[in-house]
Amino acid sequence: MRRVINSFSFLCNLHRQYFEVSETIFLVDRLRTRNTEHIDVPKDKIFDNYFIFSRAESADFLEIINTIYEKGFRKKTKRHINTQGSTLFVCPGEGWSNKDIFICVHRIIEMLGITGICEYADLTVNNHQCYIKFCEENKLDQKIQCFVLPNIFSDANFSCAGTQQYKNFDVKEDNDNLNLKKLYCCFNLRTRPHRAGLIALLNYYDLIKNNYVSSPYWFSLEKKDRYNRDEDLTNFIKFCKIQFESFSSTNLVIDKLQLLRDSWPLRVDDRSQYKSTDQACQSESLYKIRLDSLIEIIPETFFEGQIFLTEKTFGAIFAGRPFLLVASVNSLNHLKSLGYKSFYPYIDESYDTIEDGTERLLAVVAEIKKLEDLRNKSPNEFYEMYKKLLDIADFNRRHFLKN
């Protein structure tokens, strides 16, 4: 049997067949309801048909769907679908709730003539709002209801050996010890426009030196022997320009990046030792860096539309760190709805409600600048304020462990 690659599995309930479409194998498997536990579907939800998307990039699915349609596999697949029954479309991985995924879901429904109730689930907090917006923008009737998979921590394995050191972590420290620490840490592994924009702005306002900042790699971790600094920095700048498309000071910010050329890439440890994001977030070196930082800037996976909180956010919470969250609008509000406390009024968190992405980044960087200035000019005042931030961080940590 060939390996299933860059595809999704059609999971129904009778027997198993394999369809080869170009270089993709489709698995049609009758899966009993009890076997859906591995995708964290609420126990009160029972479906006749299950369409489970893999962790491949969502754009790949459109090509796959078109191939199914063009090569005539629609009729073969339809034989194994209860078209009048209830259907679940689920993405248990990165939590995609975007145009490509929704187009695929609509095409599957239309292609197979599914008339029963259809639902979609992933790890995106506001997936139904994203779907409504998709329908409005494309002038389509709504065909599905969306819900969030109950285990929002699925991607963050905090029970692994690599994170045991956090469990006995004490956030209380004296001022002399705090004075030796970096102001912040900011971890970036995969390249995304908002992460590039964040680093560019931190550099523009002279906030990178003497702090822990890693730049995202353009190349995969496994290809370190093929790494090219100039090409990496060039691609990084391209992502900056995507983020700063309508920003009037783009050229000034980009030009100053050239000062980082000799120290590029920005590294906090030897990332070549990691073969996956999971390994990186479990590493002892990141734990030590967090201990040596007062605050964490968290560049989440998504910055527009989808509210999707990952191990990046909950790793900082688990470590008892105060943080600024670089994520989609109202992500902090969602955290508060889960029972976590914000760091207001000690940190101005109005950035969380700013719709424009670049303006939101600027507001985050402005807060870091304000904290640095306070620490330099009035250290006693800063550390007294910081102890209050630690009290909030300690509450959040205990709340995380309790729940």
Protein Blocks (a to p, Z undefined) as FASTA:
>chain_A
ZZdehiaddddfkbdcdddehjaccddddddfklmmmnopafkbccfbdcdddfbdfklm
mmmmmmmmmnopmmmmmmmpcfkbccddddfknopacfklmmmmmmmmmmnopabdcddd
dfbfklmmmmmmmmmmnopacfbdcdddfblmlmmcckbmklmmmmmpcfbdcfklmmmp
cfbdcddfbdcfklmmmmmmmmmnopmgopacddddfbdfklmmmgcfklmmmmmmmmmm
mmmmmgcklmmmmmmmmmmmmmpccdfbdfklpcbfklmmmpmklmmmmmmpfbdcdddf
blghjacddfklmmmmmnopacdddddehklmmmmmnopacfbfkbccklmmmmblklmm
mmmmmmmmmmmmmmmmmmmlmmmmmmmmmmmmmmmmmmmmmZZ
